[in-house]
Amino acid sequence: MNILIIGATSGIGNSLWRHYTSEGHNVAVFGRRKKLLQEMEANCPELTHTECCDISGASQLESAIASAHRRLRNIDIAIICAGTGELNPLLDIATEQDTIATNVTGWTIAVDMLYLIFERQGYGHLVTVTSVGGLQPTPVAPSYSASKAYQINYTKSLRRKARGTGITVTEIRPGLVDTRMAKGDGLFWVMPLPKVTAQIAKAIRRKSKCRVVTNRWRILNFILRHFS
Ligand SMILES: NC(=O)c1ccc[n+]([C@@H]2O[C@H](COP(=O)([O-])OP(=O)(O)OC[C@H]3O[C@@H](n4cnc5c(N)ncnc54)[C@H](OP(=O)(O)O)[C@@H]3O)[C@@H](O)[C@H]2O)c1
């Protein structure tokens, strides 16, 4: 298969890149950190195509997606994993703008461009990585939780739009995962990355509509959906 992962230089996206290349799939990976991308390509040159790109820059993102599309020719699965999330209790405006530029504006351009590629192909599997945090407003990271709520609703809209087409839309909704993204004091239920990766890969294989990872976080997801 040909797989595109936006946000693969670290954390969940990087672990998915390892998973899919170990299975022999071609994987195009996006991120801003050029050195890490070069290391990934050197590590697995026959299966890895890299695009250095900041998704908050529309023209950069558009040309990177077009370039990856040309190299892969067809895309079977596109996983939009890129995201930023800073604690910002003092409401620093630049931090809020950065979060919106990546998690809302750049993210929307990425999912829409890939959805339109899938429409032209007549098939494709779009996977978004949202967050259980999108169900829970938080005073310490308001733009992060709001941006994840946006992604959750946007993904649902695309899933409805895809009905009756050859396009599948899966939302992966993680709880806390042991990556650089998990910040703050007193974090609980921080899940190991290998376990999270295995559950995400399984959900993608099964073409699940929405998968909260891990199982433990499904309990909190249920409480937040019904009682908050
Ligand atoms: N870890 C958690 O507890 C947790 C919980 C719920 C949801 N999530 C979600 O899971 C996704 C992956 O996060 P992670 O935990 O794996 O954290 P991570 O290790 O920080 O990974 C984030 C990835 O996104 C990329 N990225 C960030 N901003 C970007 C930009 N403007 N343009 C291009 N790429 C960008 C980063 O690459 P570069 O820095 O190289 O650009 C990196 O590859 C995020 O959407 C996050 O919101 C994480």
The ligand as an SDF file (V2000), in Angstrom:
LIG
                    3D

 48 52  0  0  0  0  0  0  0  0999 V2000
    0.5780   12.5740   23.1860 N   0  0  0  0  0  0  0  0  0  0  0  0
   -0.6410   12.7420   23.6430 C   0  0  0  0  0  0  0  0  0  0  0  0
   -0.8900   12.6340   24.8680 O   0  0  0  0  0  0  0  0  0  0  0  0
   -1.7720   12.9920   22.6850 C   0  0  0  0  0  0  0  0  0  0  0  0
   -3.0810   12.8630   23.1820 C   0  0  0  0  0  0  0  0  0  0  0  0
   -4.1360   13.0880   22.3350 C   0  0  0  0  0  0  0  0  0  0  0  0
   -3.9130   13.4360   21.0180 C   0  0  0  0  0  0  0  0  0  0  0  0
   -2.6370   13.5560   20.5620 N   0  0  0  0  0  0  0  0  0  0  0  0
   -2.4650   13.9670   19.1640 C   0  0  0  0  0  0  0  0  0  0  0  0
   -1.6130   13.0690   18.4930 O   0  0  0  0  0  0  0  0  0  0  0  0
   -0.9820   13.7570   17.4080 C   0  0  0  0  0  0  0  0  0  0  0  0
    0.5020   13.4200   17.4080 C   0  0  0  0  0  0  0  0  0  0  0  0
    1.1010   13.9420   18.5730 O   0  0  0  0  0  0  0  0  0  0  0  0
    2.2610   13.1830   19.3590 P   0  0  0  0  0  0  0  0  0  0  0  0
    1.7370   12.8470   20.6950 O   0  0  0  0  0  0  0  0  0  0  0  0
    2.8170   12.1090   18.5180 O   0  0  0  0  0  0  0  0  0  0  0  0
    3.2860   14.3820   19.5770 O   0  0  0  0  0  0  0  0  0  0  0  0
    4.6640   14.7880   18.8710 P   0  0  0  0  0  0  0  0  0  0  0  0
    5.7030   13.7690   19.1430 O   0  0  0  0  0  0  0  0  0  0  0  0
    4.9000   16.1740   19.3100 O   0  0  0  0  0  0  0  0  0  0  0  0
    4.3420   14.7410   17.3020 O   0  0  0  0  0  0  0  0  0  0  0  0
    3.7520   15.7930   16.6230 C   0  0  0  0  0  0  0  0  0  0  0  0
    4.1170   15.6560   15.1510 C   0  0  0  0  0  0  0  0  0  0  0  0
    3.4500   16.7090   14.4440 O   0  0  0  0  0  0  0  0  0  0  0  0
    4.4150   17.3920   13.6660 C   0  0  0  0  0  0  0  0  0  0  0  0
    4.0250   18.8020   13.5600 N   0  0  0  0  0  0  0  0  0  0  0  0
    3.6750   19.6380   14.5620 C   0  0  0  0  0  0  0  0  0  0  0  0
    3.4180   20.8580   14.0810 N   0  0  0  0  0  0  0  0  0  0  0  0
    3.6150   20.7840   12.7350 C   0  0  0  0  0  0  0  0  0  0  0  0
    3.5360   21.7190   11.6780 C   0  0  0  0  0  0  0  0  0  0  0  0
    3.1720   23.0060   11.8920 N   0  0  0  0  0  0  0  0  0  0  0  0
    3.8080   21.3060   10.4240 N   0  0  0  0  0  0  0  0  0  0  0  0
    4.1850   20.0290   10.1840 C   0  0  0  0  0  0  0  0  0  0  0  0
    4.2710   19.0970   11.1420 N   0  0  0  0  0  0  0  0  0  0  0  0
    4.0020   19.4790   12.4100 C   0  0  0  0  0  0  0  0  0  0  0  0
    5.7390   17.2160   14.3870 C   0  0  0  0  0  0  0  0  0  0  0  0
    6.8220   17.2980   13.4770 O   0  0  0  0  0  0  0  0  0  0  0  0
    7.8510   18.5460   13.3820 P   0  0  0  0  0  0  0  0  0  0  0  0
    8.0750   19.0720   14.7590 O   0  0  0  0  0  0  0  0  0  0  0  0
    9.0560   17.9320   12.7380 O   0  0  0  0  0  0  0  0  0  0  0  0
    7.1670   19.4960   12.4880 O   0  0  0  0  0  0  0  0  0  0  0  0
    5.6050   15.7820   14.9000 C   0  0  0  0  0  0  0  0  0  0  0  0
    6.0050   14.8830   13.9060 O   0  0  0  0  0  0  0  0  0  0  0  0
   -1.2680   15.2500   17.5960 C   0  0  0  0  0  0  0  0  0  0  0  0
   -2.2820   15.6530   16.7100 O   0  0  0  0  0  0  0  0  0  0  0  0
   -1.7760   15.3080   19.0330 C   0  0  0  0  0  0  0  0  0  0  0  0
   -2.6710   16.3870   19.2380 O   0  0  0  0  0  0  0  0  0  0  0  0
   -1.5570   13.3420   21.3560 C   0  0  0  0  0  0  0  0  0  0  0  0
  1  2  1  0
  2  3  2  0
  2  4  1  0
  4  5  1  0
  4 48  2  0
  5  6  2  0
  6  7  1  0
  7  8  2  0
  8  9  1  0
  8 48  1  0
  9 10  1  0
  9 46  1  0
 10 11  1  0
 11 12  1  0
 11 44  1  0
 12 13  1  0
 13 14  1  0
 14 15  2  0
 14 16  1  0
 14 17  1  0
 17 18  1  0
 18 19  2  0
 18 20  1  0
 18 21  1  0
 21 22  1  0
 22 23  1  0
 23 24  1  0
 23 42  1  0
 24 25  1  0
 25 26  1  0
 25 36  1  0
 26 27  1  0
 26 35  1  0
 27 28  2  0
 28 29  1  0
 29 30  1  0
 29 35  2  0
 30 31  1  0
 30 32  2  0
 32 33  1  0
 33 34  2  0
 34 35  1  0
 36 37  1  0
 36 42  1  0
 37 38  1  0
 38 39  2  0
 38 40  1  0
 38 41  1  0
 42 43  1  0
 44 45  1  0
 44 46  1  0
 46 47  1  0
M  CHG  2   8   1  16  -1
M  END
$$$$
